[in-house]
């Protein structure tokens, strides 16, 4: 188990370039299985989850060519379906939550998929019903193979249909779309997730020859085609990393220029951080966060305390709730943080309280933060990263604290943030990887 040793209290200054989008990558890379032809993907992030998925694709027989640090070419002409029943495949797939999105393209092209219960963050229940119910509506049979501790999905033929998703699941929508693009007839998906990740996936699939309309909305219509072709695709910058850098700048009173953020795709993210009092200036497609000695949380128009809650897109993404919470610690004023979608995501606040934060954990979904207003610095402590986003929130807190903190289990952070220690050290942080 690796750790970070962080000497806090330094102001950072310089430029940061966001990595390619982690959440988009996990969908796009699974979609390469839909074609026998080459698919070229640019801006691929070098992070643990993405690297594990690339390794898993290679194990299934996908030919992978790494053209440069962030550019790959994939060719899924010779996929070995028999590999799904090997112990090595099951082990690799279990380590990665993104492996669930192999099911849609495998089912569409080969009529068969097998996947164990995937891993990922321990942030509460993360049910997969939406995925499997969608496959069943397309005509697939879903069963649990007790001997392999995996779900088998089979279909001699997929047929288009109308479906109303029980939740606007991002990965569920992506999985069903990838299955439906080669189903016979028309598929209509209502209450589809409409995050930028889905926009990117559907746009790529259309370039490959799919016929998807309503892209970017919650109503998708798909006319099935017999085959898909190769294409070239470039991933968006990671909006979660952009939000993390905004929070980092505020907490450490730093002056940071975030380059090439794809501003139009950030949605409500800049607005939500502005409500916490953080100043920012758009410069073309860059975002400048100036050094602030203090920042004040807004109130609602009737004078009541601000609530920041997550919601399906275009609402505030749940992946940034942890960052918003940690930023509020040093703001002037109070805020209620409401994490609606996962019941264990706020349990990391005990470490922030140990550092001196004034936080009341109301229940598994809500926490009230009474800001310190940069009047009292946080204390350095030893802690453990429970998941990707909480891990980075703890890292931001440690960078703002007085003294030397230690964060264990940083493999969780490495799952979603590319060389975060190296990149932050380059602009003035003091982080040592142990």
N, C-alpha and C positions, 0 to 999 in steps of 0.2 A: 504494500500500500504506500503510495507516494503522498507527500505533504507539501504545502506552501508555508514558508516562514516569511511573514510580512512585517516590515518596519513601517509603521504608519506615520501620518502627519506631514507627508510631503505633498506639495502642490505640483500638479503635472502640467505640462505645456507642450503642445505639438499637434501633429496630425495623426488620426487613426483612420484606417480604411476597413470598412466592414468586410467580413468574409462572405462567401456565398451562403445562401439561405439553407440552414440545416433541414427545416421542415419541408421545404420544396425538394431538396435533394433526395430525401427518402422516398418521395413519390416518383420523381423523374427517373431515378435509377431503376426502380421496379418496372417502369413503363418500357424500358428497352427490351424486355422479354416479349413484347407484342409484335416484333418484326424480326424477320430473318436478315434484314439489311443493317448496315452500320448506322449507329446513332452517335453523334458527336456532342459532348456536353462540356460547356465552358463554365468557369467560376465554381468549380467543385470544391467545397471546403475540406481542409485536411483535419478532420476531427474523428474521434473514435467511432461514433455511431455510423458515420458515412463510410469510413474505411472498413468496418465490419461488414456492411452491406455489400460493398464492392468485392470483398473477399468471398462472401456467400454467393454472389452471382458467378464469380469465377469457379467456385466449387460445383455449381450446377452446369458448367460447360460454356458459359459466356466468354467469348474471347475479349480480353481487355487490353487496350493499348494506352499507356500513359504518355501523352504527347508532351506535357509540361507539368509544372507543379499543380496547375488547376484545370487542366484540359485532358479529358479522357475520350476514347472512342470505344464503343461497345458493339459487339456483334453476337446476337443470340441465335445464330443459325443452327448450332449443334447442341441444343439443351438436352441434358441427360435427366429425364424424369425419374429414372430408377434411383438416382442419387437422393431423392426425397426420403427414401426409406432407410438411409444409413444413419448410424449413431452419430457420425460426425456432423451431418446436416442438422439433425435435431439439436445437437449441442450448440452449434453456431446460431441457429434460428432462435433458440431460447434466450440467448444473450442480448437480443436486439428486438425492441418493440416494433421497429420498422419492418421486420420480416412479415408481419401480417399483411402488408401490401403486396407481397408476392402472389397472394391467392388470386386476386382479380385477373392479372395478366396470364398466369398459368392456366386458370380456368378457361379464359377466352380462347387461348391458342391451343391448349392440349386437352381441355376437358377434364382436367384433374389437378388437384392441389392438396398438399398436406402441410400443416403448420402446427407446431406445438404452441402452448400458451406462451406468448412472447414476454420478454423482460421489459426493462425500461425503468423510469422513475417510480419510486414508491410514494405516490401522492394521493392514495385512496383508490377507491374502485374505478376501474377503467374498463367498463364492459365492452364487449365486441359484438353485441347482439345486432347492432345496425348493419354491420358488415354481412353477417350470415343470413339475416332476414332478407337483405337485398339480393344475395345470391339465390336464395330459395325462390324469390319472386321471379327471377330470371329463368327458373327451371332447374336449378341445381339441387342435388341432395346433399345435406350436411349431416355428418355423423361423427361421434366421438370414438376414436380408436384407443381403447383402454391400454392395450399392450404397448402402443407407441406414445401414449399420453398426448395425443395430438388430434386435431380436427381434420377429417377428410371431407373434401368437397368434390363432387363428381357431377358431370353433366354430359350426356350424349349430344345435346343441342341446347343452346341458350336462345330464349325467345324474348323479344322486347315486351315491355309492359308498362303500365303506370304504377308508380309507387310514391307514397308519402312517407318520408323518413321520420322515424320516431324521435330523432334528435338530429340537429345539423352538425353531425360529426364530420370533421375535416378528413380524417383518414378513411372513415366509412364511405363518405361521398367519393373520394378518390378511388377507392377499391372497386366500388360499384360501377363507376364510370369506365374504369379500365376493363371490367368484364363486359359491359354493355356495348362498347364500341364495335365488337365483332359478333354481337347477337343478331339473330334474324329479326327484321322489322324495327319498329320504333319503340324506344324507351323514353319515358318521361319521368324525371326525378324532381319532385317538389320538396321544399324544405331542404334543399341541397346547401351545403356549406359554400360560402362564396369568398373565402379568404384569398389573398393574392396567390397563395400556393395552388389553389384550384384553378384560378385564371391561367396561371403559367402552364399547369399540366394540360388543361383543355386546349390551350393555344398550341402547345407542342403536338398533341395528338391530332389536331386538325391539320397541322403541317405534314403529319405522317399519312394523311389520307382519311382520317376520321371525319364524321359529319356531326358536329356538336354545335347546337345553337343555344343562345341564352347564356353564353359564357360571361362570367362575372356576376350573374344573378343567382337567386335561389330556385330558379325553375330552369332545368336543363332538359333539352330535347336531343335525343341521339338517334340518328338513323344508322343502323348497323351496316358495316362493310365486311367484305370477305377477307381482306388482308390490309396490313399497314406497311408503309415503306420507311426507309431511313430518313433522317433529318439532322439538322444542327440546332442546338438549343443553348441559350445562355441563361443561367440562373440569376435571380435578383439578389442584391445584397441582403444580408440577414437583418430583418427589421427588429428582431429581439436583441441582437447585438447593438444596433443603433440606440434602442431604448436604454440598454445597459450602460452605454457610454454617456448618454445624457445624465443619467443618475449618478454615475461616477464623477463627472465634472462638478455637479452641484455639491455632492457630499465632501469632496476634497478641495473645494474652492479653486478649481483648476480652469485653465483656458484651453479648450480643446476644439479643434476643427475636425469634424467627422466628414470624410470625403465620400462622394458618390453614393448617396444614401437612397437613391430612387425615391425622392420626396413624395411624388404623387401616389406611391404605393404604401406610404406609412399610415394612411388613414387618420385616425383620431389620436395616434400616439403623441405627436408633438403637443396637441391641445391638452391632453391629460397631464403631461408634465408641466405645462404652463400653468395649470390650475394649482399645482404645488408651489408655484412661485418661481420656477426656473426660467430665466431669460434665454432666448435662443434667437438666432438670426439666420434666415435662409439666404445662402449665396449661390444662386444657380441650383445645382444639384448637391451642394455641400450644406452642412449645418454647423454653424458656429455657436459654441456654448462659452460665453465669456465668464471670467472669474467673478464670483459673487461672494461678498462677505456674509450675506444673509439672504434668505428667500422666504416669502410669506405665503402661507396657504390661503387660497381664496375661500370665501363662504358662498353658499347659495344666495340667490337674490333676496330671499326672505330673511337672511341673516343666520340661517341654521348651518350646522357644521357640515362640511363637504363630505360626501361619500364617493369613494372610488370603487367601482365594481367591475368585474369582468363580464363579458357577454360575447355571443357569437358575432363574427364580423358582420357589419362594420363597427361593432362595439369594441371595447378595450380588451386586447388579447390576454387570456389568463397567464400566459408565459411572462408577462411583465408585472403581475401583481406583486411578486416578491421584491422587485426592484422599486416599485412605487412605495411600498411599505418602508423599505430601508431609507429611501430618500426623505421620507416624512420625519424621520427621527431627528434630523437637525434643522427642520423648518421651523418657522414661527407659526404657531397655531396648532389646531388639532384636526384630525381626519379619521373617518371610519373606513377601514379597508374591508371590503366584502368579497371574499373569494367564493363564488357561488358554485363553481364547477367541480372542485376537488376538495374532499373533506380533510385531507392530511397535509395540505400544502403550506399551512401557516404554522405548523408545529416547530419550525426552526426559530421562532421568535424567542424561545427561552434563552438562546445564546445571545441574542441582541439585548435582552433584559440584563443578562450577566455583564454585558459591556456598559451598562448604564442607561440604556434606552428606556423611555417611559411608554410602555405598551401594556394595554390590558387585552388579554386574549379572551374575548367574550364567549366564544364557542368555536368548534372546529372551522367555521366559515368566516368569522368576523373578528377583527382586532381594531381597537381604538389606539391611535398613536398621538401622544401629546408631545409636540415638538420641543426640542431643546434650544432651538434658535441659534445654534452655533455658539452658545454661551458656555456649555460644558462639553469637552471632548469625550468621546467614548474611550473606555478602557480596553487594553489589549487582553485577549483571553485565548485559550486553546479550544478548538471546536472541530466538528466533523461535518462535511458536506453531505446532506441527505439526498439531494437531487441536483440537477443541472442548474436550475434558476435560483434556488435557495443558496447553492454553493457560490454563485457569483454575487448574490446579495451580501453574503457573509464576507466575501473578498472585498467588496466596496466598503463595508463597515470597517474592516480591518485596515484598509488603506487610509481611512479618515481618523483612526484611533491613535491615541498616544501609546508608544511602546511597541513591543514585538508580539504579534499574534501568530498562531499556528492553525492551519486548516488541514485536517487529515481527510483521506478518501477523495483526493482531488481528481481521481479518475472520473468521477461524476462530472466535474467541470470540463474535463478534457473531452467528454462525450459531445459537448455542444459549442465549445469555444476554442478556436484554433490558436495555439501557442500564446495564450492570453498573458502569461508571465513575461515572455520575451517582448511582446508588443507594448505592454504597459511600462516595462522597464526602459524601453527606448524613449519614452517621453517623461521619465523622471520618477517612476515608481521604484520601490525597493522590495522585490519579491524574489525569494530564493526557493528553488525546487529541491526538495530533499528526497 
